[in-house]
Amino acid sequence: MASDEEKVIVRKRAHFRCEYCKAPEEITGYAFHIEHIHPQDQGGKDEMENYALSCMPCNRAKSYHQTGQDPKTGHEKRLFHPRKDKWNDHFRVEGKIHVKGKTAIGRTTEQRLKLNQKRQLEARALWLELGLYP
Ligand SMILES: [Zn+2]
């Protein structure tokens, strides 16, 4: 469990955005989760390098998963790792609100975390109008 100090650092490090879908925390009305990238019950450590800031929909969909199926190839791939991977290397924003995977890791994460659910797209359209997305 991250300490209060560590939680502040994790939020700042993530620029107050979900590290998977880039949702801005300030406008959602709740504190994003400090998630374990590598789940604790699968040997993940309780340390800064294993923490990521995640919105509720991403954290719920990710759950205990570390891999998924690449929708393009059908092969099992690992998910995006916010500490090891760069977001822009694996994702792009299409049409200003759709988060699209551009690598096997990106595509697998897009599908596993359901990064473009209807409600998320609706919210992003509003954030876009406010200049808060992407
Ligand atoms: Zn998210």
Residues whose N, C-alpha, C, O or C-beta is under 5 A from the ligand:
A	BS01	ZN	C18 Y20 C21 K22 A23 C55 C58
